[in-house]
Amino acid sequence: MSTVTRRKEHPLSMRLPDADIAVIDRAASLRGRSRTDFVREAAVRAAEDVLMDHRIVRMSAKGFAHFLAELDAPAAPVPAMVEVAQRPAPWERKPARKPGR
């Protein structure tokens, strides 16, 4: 008795200009991926982003009141972030002096 395995893949065909293919191929090459893998991953990521943007978040009235209270509360500084923000940018720092100069 043989079993029939259904294919779980669905073909997707697109017509793209040469310039688009060149960009995709270059990016895929930089990632070490095939064109198909690169395009599939990018398309799925973009689709997930759209779905997340349209997701409805449900919460209780009490939970929503707490959420609004947190948004309305004054911001508290995070010491580590303050320290990072106060550091000079790398291009603003003076180069370290080398010994003997």
Residue pairs with C-beta under 8 A, 6 or more apart in sequence:
16 24
21 35
24 35
24 38
24 39
25 35
27 38
28 34
28 35
28 37
28 38
28 39
31 38
33 41
59 67
